[in-house]
Amino acid sequence: MLILLWVIGSRLYFRVDLTSEKRFTLTDETKSVLEKLPDEILVKIYLEGDIPAGFKKLRNSIKETLDEFRVYAGNNIQYEFINPAENKDTKLRSQLYTDLYNKGIRPTNIMIRDAEGGNSEKLIFPSALVSYNGIEIPVNFLKNNVGLTAEENLNNSIQTIEYELIKPLTIWFPKN
């Protein structure tokens, strides 16, 4: 019996929002847009690979939000995470970075401290391309407010994921 419950539970997606202000619950407007999607939307998120913990938290929050979107949109929401730094060929990787930039994807440059105590720079792409019928709209999740710490900026960015992801859909599918 326990095995049956475990198998069923592992295949179901659900999330309970226990916050008083319902911070982690999709808005009714978002649910309505998702339920009425006429066709497949593809979201390519360029936040994968060896990234710092704060960006992993952002990545996981994006995934959770997209999984929640799928509850209402079914298979009309497809997504994939892509590591833009994956290609070892410097020229090809540089070309991808240029292509992403030309499509409106804005990277952020971060400093990483290595095990020996040295610093190195790394480009992170906390962004996505939302595609429908061959049209792509860039979504840049990271909101840099100069007056905030890096952690506060990441937390604010996490709070706006739903809005940033639903915005392109409301452009393509305005309310009737």
Secondary structure as UniProt FT lines:
FT   HELIX           2..11
FT   TURN            20..21
FT   TURN            23..24
FT   HELIX           28..35
FT   STRAND          41..45
FT   HELIX           53..73
FT   HELIX           74..76
FT   STRAND          77..81
FT   TURN            84..85
FT   HELIX           90..102
FT   TURN            103..104
FT   STRAND          108..113
FT   TURN            115..116
FT   STRAND          119..124
FT   STRAND          127..132
FT   TURN            133..134
FT   STRAND          135..140
FT   TURN            146..147
FT   HELIX           150..159
FT   HELIX           161..172
//
